[in-house]
Each structure stands twice: as structure tokens, then as C-alpha cells.
Amino acid sequence: MPDLADLFPGYNAHWIDTSIGKIFARSSTQDNLPPLLLLHGYAQTNVMWHKVAPLLDKQFRLVIPDLPGYGWSAVPEAAANHAPYDKRSMAKVMIEVMEKLGFAQFALAGHDRGGRVAYRLALDHPGRLSRLATLDIVPTYEMWTRMDYKMAMKVFHWQFLAQPFPMPEKTLATTSLDYIHLKMASWTKAKTLDAFDPRAVAHYDAFFSDPLRIHATCEDYRAGATTDFANDTADRKAGNKIACPMLALWGSAGIPSDSGPVAIWQDWATNITGQAIDSGHFLPEENPDATAAAMLAFFKG
């Protein structure tokens, strides 16, 4: 990848050995603060937290990785069930990352795909999390079972990227940056890229110019349509719920804004609060001050 701006000046950089290869992460430097893991979404990298991190790092030891297949992290070959791009596998890798950094229990916030990793981690490993926040999502099960024409128009990429290899990969081979710029702009409240720092966009472009990483994101969505949906369905039928305190944030013009996110999450969590942020899908970049304020109030308990 080309040289890119450091949007976390003074932070540590880590290449962490895990069961699926090296995971890249940034972390804040103040010790003796409670750990908070921040997970990014599609089609972004750890950099998406660069506006929020300075507003949180005096209160928390932040750990901000790239998910498997994204950013600078390893791009493992996918199995037939799309592992390790299913959210259960990604959650296990994130636990490995935190353990390598010395944290057995931690708080967790995830946006978009990172939010799906986050709630899966909460369901599969209830002793690991002190608190959980999700940004602009409802569970994968709810997305698929409630899909109507309006939602399908918002998230057509769910169906497109989940198509069998190599159709989406070949379609994106020569249009990846046009696609992702138009897609990201369409999810903002202003319907432009103006909310994004051009230096951050350069990070996203570098990542989304790599055919191997484009393939990894497709495997992420294939997992979402198959393994992730099956795991959610099993938890729904068993009545399993997220045990730790949970905060659902969403953009007032975000993807689930018309769905009543708190009411949906009440079927999945025992202790849920939530609020809308004045933004589109990208809360940490469109409205970092309000996003950080809501996160601080929640995570400080």
C-alpha cells in the first residue's frame, strides 16, 4: 500500500499474531485506563475512528484494529462456510487481539460490520464484555427477515456482494473506487463525501483497490447471508440474549432509522438503551462530537 497519513499521531501501532494471521491495530498510550475496543465497518478501516478517538482516549485505553481482510490485516483464504469472515470467527480473532494486549475483559463498540462482530462476540462470549455499543445496525437476522423494497434499495450491496464467486469480484474489478465513493456518499445525510477527511478516504481507497481485499469483503457478505444468519437464527430460537448493558446508536438518516432499532434490539438484549444521532450511516465521521458524547456517557456508566 502507498504511504498514507497517520491519523492517530502518538498512538501505538501493532502487528498482532492470531490464529488467522497478523491483525493490524492502533492503540492509545495511557495505561491504567479501562480498555475499549473499537471496530470499523464496510468498506472502511480502523481510520474511521480518527475523529472520535481523541474525544475518548483520556477516559479509555483504546484498541482500534482492522478486521480480517480489511485495511492492513491478514487476508486469509476463505473456507466453504466463508470462515474466517463469519462474525463468530472474527469475534474469536478480536478476543485473541485483546488477550495479546493484556485484556481478558473489555468494553466494545462496533460500527456496521464491526457492530455485527460486536454483538456476536457478546452472544458467544458473555463474560468478555463489560458494555456493548452498536452503531447504525440491527441484527443480521432482522435485516434479512424484515427486508422489504425500501430496505433492499438502501442495502442492495447485501445481495450483490453475497453472490457466488466470482461475479461481484469481477464486477468491481475495474470500478471499485467509483462504486465505493458513490455507495458511501449515498449513506450520508448530505449524500456527499464532504464529511470524510480526504486523508481517511485515501486509506479507504488504498484498501479497496486491492483485489484480495475486495474478495475478502465479498466473503464477509457471503458469510452474512449464510453462516451469520444461521447463527443468529439459532440464538433467536434458543432465546439467547446479550447480557451486558447495551447501547444502540443510529443515524437519524441512517440505514435502520425507519426500523425502530431499540424495539428490535429488545428481543436480543436484556438491558438496552438507544438514541439517534444527527447523521447518516457514518456517525463517527459525520457527527463525531455527538457520537463521542453518547459513547462516553454510556461507557462511563
N, C-alpha and C positions, 0 to 999 in steps of 0.2 A: 504494500500500500504506500502511497506517496506520503511525504511529510505533511502532518496536519497540526493545526493549532492545539496547544494544550489548554483545555477549558477547565481544568482542575489544578491551577497552579498551587504548588506546595503540597499537593496530595501524594500519597504513596502510589506506586504502580506495582502490580503483582502479576506474575505468571504462575498460576496455581495448578499443581499436578492433581488430576482427578481420574476417575475410572474411565472417562471417555476422552482424555487428553487434557491439554493445558487450557485453563479458563483465565481470561484476562480480566482484571478488576482494578479499580481505583479505590482508595480508602482515605478518609480523613485521618489526621495525625494526633489528635488529642486522646490520650489514653484515659482509662478510668471513667469513660462515659458509656452509657448503655448502648449496645450495638443495634443498628438499624440497617437492614438490607433493603436496597432499592433496585427493583427490576424493571427493565425497559420493555417496550413493545415493538410492534412491526411498523414500518421497516426501519427501525432506528437502532441505536446502540446505547451504551452507558451514558453517552454525551447528553442524552435528552434531559438528564437531571442537573445540568450545569447551572441553571438559573436558581433552582430550589436548594441545591446543596449548601451554598454559603448561608442560607437562612436557617439551616438545620444543624450545621456542624459544630456549633457551640454547645449544643444540648445532647448530641448523639455521636457515637463513633460510626460514621457512615461506611458501608461497603457497597460498591456500585459496579457489579460485573457486567460483562457481555454474556448473554445467554449462549448456549451451544449453537454453533452455526452462524452466529451474528458477530458483528464487529471484528475484534481480533481474537476471539476464542476459537478453539478447535472446531473443525468441521468433520465429525465422524461420519462414516458410511452408515446409511440407514438400514435397519433390518426390515423384514417383510411387514412387521406391525408398526413401522415408522419410528421405532425406538432408535436413538435416544431423544427424538424430537417430540415424543408424547410428554405431557406435562408431569406425569408421575416420574418418569426418568429424569426430566430436567429438575424437578424438585429435589430428587436424591442428590444430584450433582451440586445444587446450591447448598445443601446441607454439608457436603464434602468441603466446599469452599469455606463455609463459615467455621467448620471444625478445624481446618488447616490454619485459619487465622485466630483460633483460640476461643471460639464462641459456640457453646453447645445449645444455648437458648438465645433468642433474639426477637426483635420486632421486625416486621416485614411490610413493605408497601410495593405494590406492583401495578404498572400501567399496561393496559391492552394485553398482549400475550404474556407479559410478565405478571399481570394480575391473575391470569389463568394458572400459571405456575404457582403463584402465591396461595390461591385458595385450595389447590390440590395438595400443596405441602401442608396446609392447615388440617385438611381432612385425613391425610395419610400419616402425619406425624404430629399429633395434637400436643405432645409435650414440648415441642421445639419452640413454639411461638408464644410470646407474651401478649402481643397485639398484632392485628392484621388490618391493613387498609388496601382496598382495591380502587383503581381509578378508571372510570368510564367503561365498566363491563358489567354484565350479568353472567351467570354460569353458562358454560358451553351447552349443557343440556337444554337450558331455557332458550338460548339463541336458536338452536335447531328446531325445537318443538314448537316455538312460537313464531317461526319465520313466516312473515306474510309479504305481500308485494312491496310494501313500503320499506321494511327492513331489508329485503333482498336487494332493493335498489341501493341502499346505503352500503351494504356489505357484500356486493356481488363477488368480491375477491375471495370470500369464503368458499364459494362454489368453484370459482375459476382455479384457484391455487390448489384445491383438493383433487383436481382431475388427475388421472393416471399419468405418470411419467411417460413421455417427455413433453406432453402438449403445452402446459403452462411455461415450462423452461424454454422451449423453442419459441414460443410467442413473445417472451420477454427478452430473448437473446439480443435483439437489436433496438429495443425500445424501453429498456428497463428504467432509465432516468426520466424520460418523458412520462412513463406510467406512474412512477412513484411520486414525482412532483405534482402531477395532476391529482393523484389519489389523496396525497397529504393535504393539498390545498382544499379539496372538496370536503374534508373532515373538520376544517377550522370554522370558527364562527364567521370570519370575514371572507372565507372562500379564497384566500390567497396564502402565499408563503411568508407574508410580512412578519408574522410572529416569530419566525425562526431566525436565529443568528446565522448569517451566511457561513460562519466558521463551523457551526454544527451541521449545516446542510452539506458541507464538504466532507465531513465524516460519514454522513449517511450515504452520500454519493459514492464514496470510495468503497464502502461495504457493499452497496447494491450494484456495483459494477463487476463484481466477482461472480462468474457463473456457478462456482461451487457453493457460494453463499446464497445465491438466488435459489438453487436447488434445495438447500437446507431450509429456506423459508417455505418452500412448497411442501417439504416433508412435515414441517410444523403444522401446516394447514391440513395435510392429509391425515396426520395424527388426530387433529381436532375433529374431523368428520368420522373417525373410526374409533381408535383406542380411547381417546379422551371422552368421546360421547358415551362409549360403553362403560367407562369407569364412573362417570357422572351418573349414568342410569342405575348402576349397581348401588351407589350411595343413596340415590333417591329412593329406590325400592327398599333399602335397608333402614331408611330413616336416619342415616348418619348426618350429623350437623357439625359445623365449625364451633368449637368450644370456647376459644379465646374471644375477648372483646374484638368487635369488627366495626370498621368504618367504611362505608361505601361513599365514594365521591364520584360525581359525574359532571360532565359539562352541560350547562343549560341548553346548549345547541349540540350536545354530544351524541354518540351513537345510541345509548339506551335511554335518552332523555324522555322519550314518549312512553316508556315501558313501566314506569313506577318502580325504579330499582330497589328501594328499601323494601317494598312489599314482596318483591320477588326474592330478595335475599333472606327474608324472614323464614322462608321454607328451608334455608340452607345453613342458618347460623342461629345460635341461641341468644346472642347479645349483640344486636346490630343497631347502629345509628347511621345516619347519612345526610348528605346535603348536596345541592347543586352548586357548582362554581360557574361564574360568568365566563364561559369559554365554549369552544368546540371540543373536539376529542382530545386535544393535546394540552391538558390542564397545566402541566409543569412549565410549558413554554408560552402558552397564550396568557396565563394569569398566574405567574409564579408566586406573587405575594399572597393572594387569597388561598392558593393551594398549600403553601407552606404554613400559613396561619392555621388552617384546618388540621393539617397533619400534626403540628406542634401541640395544639390543644388536645388532640386525641392521644398521641403517643406519650405525652407527659402525664396523662391520666388524671 
